[in-house]
Amino acid sequence: MSRREQYSVYLFFPDGSSHCEREFVSDKEAVELAAECSRRPAAIAGLIRRIIITDAGDDTVFEWKFGEGVTFPPREPE
C-alpha cells in the first residue's frame, strides 16, 4: 500500500450506526467518493446523516453533515 492510499470514507445513519464505504484509498478517490455519497438519494432524504474521511492516523480530515453541507475543514472567510 502506498502512502497515497491511506484514506477511508465512513457513512453515518440516523440510528447511530455507521458503515465504512471504502478504506485504504487515495486522497482523490476519497474526496470523489464522499462527494458522490453526499449526492445520493439517501443523503438528500436524510438517510445518510454524516460522511467523514479519515487519514491513516484515524484523524478526521473531512466532514459533511445532512442539512449543513461540508463542515470540516472550515471554509475560509470571503
N, C-alpha and C positions, 0 to 999 in steps of 0.2 A: 504494500500500500504506500503510495507516495504521500508526501506532506500535504499536497493539494487535496487529497481525498480524506478530509478529516471532519466533515460536517454532517450533521444529522438533522432531519426535519420531523417535528412532532406535531400532531394534531390533538386538540383537547375538545371534549364534548360536554354538553350541559349537565350530564350526570356526574361529572368529575373524572371520568375515565380519560385515558389518553392512548394514542397509537403512534408508534414510530413508523412514519410513512416511508422513510428511506434513511439509511445510515452509510457512513464512510464514502461520501460523495464530494466532489469538488465544490468550491465556493459558488461557482457559476451555476452548477446543477442545483444546488440547494436553494439559491435565490429564485431560479426559474420555477422550481417545484413549489416553493412557498407561494409565489405569485399565482401560479396555476391553481393551487388549492384554495386560495382566497377568492377565486372567481367561480368555484364550483357551485352548483345549485345548493348543496348542503351548507356552504358558507353563507351564501346570500340569504338563506332561510334561517340562519342562526343555529343550525345543527352542528356546525364547526364553530366553536366559540373563540378559539385561540390557536395560533400557529407560531411555533418558535423554531429557530435554527440554533443548534448548539455546536460549539467547536470541540476539538479533541480533548480539551480540559473540562468539558461539560459546562462551560460558561455560555449563557445565552448571548448571542450576537445579533439577533433579530427577533422582533415580536410583532405580530398582527393580532388585533382583537376585533371581534364582531361589534359593529356599530361605532368603532373608533378608527379603524384602519391601522396603519403602521404606528406603533407606539414606541418602538425602540429599534434602532437608535433614534434619539430625538431629532426632530428637524431643526436645521439652523434657522434663526430668525431672519426674515427677509428684510 
